[in-house]
Amino acid sequence: MTWPFENDTSAITNKLAKRSRKADKRSKAFLLLTIALSVCMIFSIILISAGAQEEFKNTQRTKAQIAILGITDDQLSSLRQSKDVQWIGEYAAIGLSYSGNKTITVAYGSEDYFTHQEEMSLQGSIPQKANEIMLPQNYIDFLGESYRPGDIITFDVTGTGDEAEYTLSGILNEDCKSNGYFVYLSKDLAMSLMDHLQVTAYTRLNTDAIRSDAILDFTDKIIENTGIVEDQIYLTEYSAVMTGVIQSGIQLPIPLLAALTAVLAATIIYGVFYTKIAKNVQLFGQLQTIGMTKKQIKRMAKKEGLRYAFTGIPLGLIAGLLIGFAAYPKGFQIKTATVYAVLIAIVGIVMVNIAIFKPVRVAMNTSPR
């Protein structure tokens, strides 16, 4: 806006601002780089942290919310009839033995336990009969064998040296070397080895609730008339992971890092811009002698600073977006990236305004003499 007593020098202001930017290309490049790097650093750190947490949540999104300890066959039957239960994975640890420095755990697991709770694939099928067992591939590799599903193998499931022949019904696709291995039995075989088989039922409920109290309230309604009591119910890590109580890896203090980065960038921008203003003190004095007001000089200097922001901030956002996506593509969310991009852009413009405030005041108050 131009007051009636002011000269309309907007055209001159724009030309001078452009001329000033062309005259000092090195300062321009340094300012743009500083703004872009600062925005990139803040944005990429936020997206990397958010992406890591989302990928960690992905490991739990479809898993069981509760575990029911010591569940009986009658309780299982009643629970399976509920429309509010998606699936139930049964698991029971039977015992363990040692082979050298390796721990061998003998256990029973149902098909739903492996495919849903553990998210493991397998060749063949889950043991169903009393003479069937299943081994993971890494244990077979440790034994130095080349077993295939359907093979008849001689094996000691008790760890006492009492070997017997079993049908290898399936092989779990577990290839990683480990300090311990598993041997999985059918339920019938497990029950024959134990006086009382303590089965844990990992249960996926038909609810999107993630808070522990909401999950437990939902569970209370489901277990009515099933014979299951509250003392049998335990929360899995699902709720803690989905609500962020348990987080993956080392958590970066993002607000502190973002604040320090913003302050550092503002300080550098201030220094560079102040130097530019100081170099052009004589020019600002001459502008006043030809009729440019202090307000117009302020507008010109401020406009130049904001042009750097409007160029540097988008460049920084694009670079930060690419880094964040490359680091955790499966945890990348467009909504999260958009929200943070807008917030960072606003903060970036504010920080540039703060950084150039003092230099702009110097330019505005330059005396023509």
N, C-alpha and C positions, 0 to 999 in steps of 0.2 A: 504494500500500500504506500502511495506517495502523498504526503501532505501538500496542501495548496502552495505553501511557501518553499517547498523543496523542488529542486531540479529533478526531472525524470532521467536518471542516469542508469536505469536498469540495463540498457543495451551495453553501455560502457562497462558496467559492473561485470556482466557476463564475459565480455571480450577480455577484460583485464584478468579475470579469474582463469580463463583458458590460457592466456599468455603466460601467466605466472606458473601454471602447471607444466607448460611446455618448456619453460626456461630452466626448470629445476627437475629434470627427469629422474635423477638419482634419488632425491628426497621423495619424489612421488612413488617410485618403485619401492623404496624402503617403507613408506607409510602403508602402501597397499599390502605389502608382504607381512608387516606387523599385524595389521587388522585381520588379514586372512588366516595367518597362522594361529592367532589367538582364538578366533572363532572356531577354526578347525580343531584345535586342541580341546577346547571345552566341549564341543559337540561330539567329537569322537570318543572322548572319555565317558560321557553320559551314555552314548549309544552302546559302547562296549560293555559297560557295567549292566545296563538294562538288558542287552542281548544275552549276556552270560546268565543272568537270573532267569530270563524267559526260557532259555535252553534247559536250565536246571529244572524249571517247572514242568517242561515237556516230558521229563522222565517220570513224572507222577500223575499227569493229567488223567490218565485212563486206569490208574491202579486203584487198589482197594483202599477205602477210607478207614475201615475198622478191621480188627482181628478178634475173633471169638475163640478164646482158649478152652481147651478140654471139651470141645463140642461132641455130642453123641450122635449116633446115626439117626435117632428119632428127631433130635433137634435140627439136624441137617435137613431131613426130609420136610419138616414143617417150614424151615426157613426158605427152602427152594420154592415153595408154593407161593411166596409173597411176590406180588407184582412190583414191589419197590426194591427188589433185589435183581441186579443185572447178571452177576455171576459169583460163584464161590470157589475159591481155590484152596484145596486141602493140603496141609503140610504137617509132617511129624518127623522129628529127629529121633532116631532109634539108638544110635550109639556111635562110637568112634574108635579107631585103632591107629597104629602108626606103621609106616613103611619107610624105614630109614628116618630122615628128618621131615617126612611128609605126613600130614594128618589126613586120614581117610574117614570121612563121615558117611555113615549109612542112614538113609532117610527115605521117607515115602512122600510122593507129591502127585497130585491129580493133574489132569491135562490142563484144566483152567489155571492152576497155579503156575505152570510153566509158560503157557502161551500168553496169559494176561498179567499176572503179578511179576513174573521174572522176565517176560517178553523174550523168551528163548525159542528158537526154532529147533527142530529135530528131524532126523532121518528115522523112518520106521514109526513106531507107536509107543505110547506110555505102557509100562508093564501092567497087565491085567490079571494074569494067572500066578499061582504060587511058585511056579518054576521060571518066572520071567524077571529079568533085571534090566536096568538101563545104565549106561555109562556115558560120561562126557568125553568128547574127542580128546581133550587135553590129558585125561587120565589114561586113555588108550595109548596115546603117544608116549606118556611116561613109562608105561609098561613095555613099550617097544613092540606092540602087536599091530596087526592090520585087520582088526575085527570089522565085520559088516552086520547090519541088522539081519536077524534070523540065524546067526551063527550059534552053535552050541559051544559054550565055553565052560571051563572048569574054574570055579571061583570060590573064594572064602569070604562070605558076607558077614561073618561073625567076628573076624579078626582073631580067632582062636586056633587057626590052622586046620579047621574042619572044612575041607573043600567039598564041593558038590557041583553037579552039572546044572547049568541054567541056560535058558534061551535068551540071547541078547535081543530084546524086543525093539530097542531104539538106541540111537546115539544122539546126544545133545550136541549142537554145534557150538561148542565152547573150545576155542583154540588157544587161549592165553595160558602161558605157564603160570603156575601157582604154587604156593606153599602147602596147599591142601586140595584134596580132590573129593568128589562125591560118588557114591554108589546108590542108585535109586531102586527101590523094591516096589512090588505090587502091594496093595493094601492087605491082601490075604497073607502074603509072605511076612509082611511087617507084623501083622497081628499074631502070627504063629511064633514070632520071636519075642514078643512082649506080653507080659501079663495084662497090661492095660496100655493101649496105644493112645497117647495124648495128642490128639489132632487139633491143630489150629486152623480155623476157617477164615481165610482172607476174603473179605466180602466187599464187593463193589455195589454201592447203593445207587438207586435211581434218583440222584439229587446232584445239583451243581453247587451245593453248600461247601464252603471251604473253612469256615470258622468252626472250631472244635465244639462249641456249645450247640451250634445249629446241627452239626452232624450227630451229636449224641442225642439231641431231642428227636431227630428223625429216626435214629436207631431204636429209641425207647418204644416208639409206636410199632415198629416192625417186629420186635421180639415178643410182643404180647401174645400169650397163648402158645408159645413155642417151647416153653420150659427153660429158655435161656435167661440167666439172671445178669444184673448189671455188673457183678464182679467178674464176669467172664469177658466183658467188653473192654478192649483197649484200642486207642487210636493208633493208626500207623503214622508214618512220617508225612503222609499226604497233606494233612492240614498245616503242619509246621512249614513245609516247603511252599505250599500255595499261598500262604499268608505272609511269607518272607521272614518267618522266625528263624528258619534254617536257610542259609544262603550259601551259594557255591563259591569256593575259592576265597582269596583275600579281598576284602571289601575296601575299595578306594574311598577316601573321604571326599566325595565328589563336590559337595558345596564348598569345602575349603579350597580344593584345587581350582575350582572354577573361579572363586573369588580372587585367589592369588594370581591366576592367569589374567583375569580382567584388570586387576590393579597394575600388574606389570606392563600389560599392553597399554593401558592408559598413560602410565608414566613415560613409556617410550614415545607414544604419539605426542604427548605434551612436549617432550624434549625436541623432537624433530620439527614439530609445527612452530614451537617458540623460536627455533633457529631460523626457520623460513621467514617468520615475521620480522625477526631482528635484522635479517639481510635486506628486507624491503622497507625499512623505516623511512628512508628518503622518499621512496615511491609514495607511501601513504601521505607524507607531508605534501608532496606535489599534488596529489589528488584533492586534498583539501583546498589548495590554492586555486583550483579550477572549478570549485563550487560543490564538491562532493561532501555531504554531511557526515558526521561521525556515525550516525545510524546506518548510512549507506555503506560506509567502510566496514562496519561491524557485519552487515549483511553479506558483503562480498567475501570477507575472511571466513565467516561461518559457512557460507555456501560452498567454499572450496573444501573445507574440512569434511562436510557432509557428503560431498561427491566421492571422496575417498572411502567413506563408510559404505555408501550405497554400491560401490564396486567391490570392495574388499570383503564385506560380510557375505554376500552371495557366494563368492569364490570359496570362502572358508566353510560355509555350510555344505557346499557340494563335495569338497574334499573330505570333510568330517563324515558326511553321509556314506561315501564310498568306503572309508576306513571302517566305520561301524558295521556296515553290511558285510564287508569282507571278513571281519573278525568273527562274527556270529550270525551267519546267514539264516540259520534255523530259528534264532531268537529275535530276528529283526521284525519290528512291527511298524507299519506305515503310520498308524495313529500316534504312537509314541514319538516317532521321528518328527512328525508334523508339529506336534505340540511343543516339543523342545526347540525345534527350528524357529518357530514364531517367537518363543520366549527369549531365545538367545539373540535373535535379530533385534528385538526391542532393547534388550540389555546392552547390546553392542552399540546401538545408536546413542543410547544414554551415556555410555562410557566415553564415546568419541566426543560428545557434546561437553562432558565434564573436562575431558583432556584438553580441548581447544579453548575453554572458557577464558583462561588467563591470557594466552597469546592473542585472542581476539580482543580482549580489553586493552592490551598494549597497542594493537593496531588502531583501535578506535580512538585512543587518547594520544596518538602521535601528534606532536605539534608541527605545523607547517613551517616553522622557523628553524 
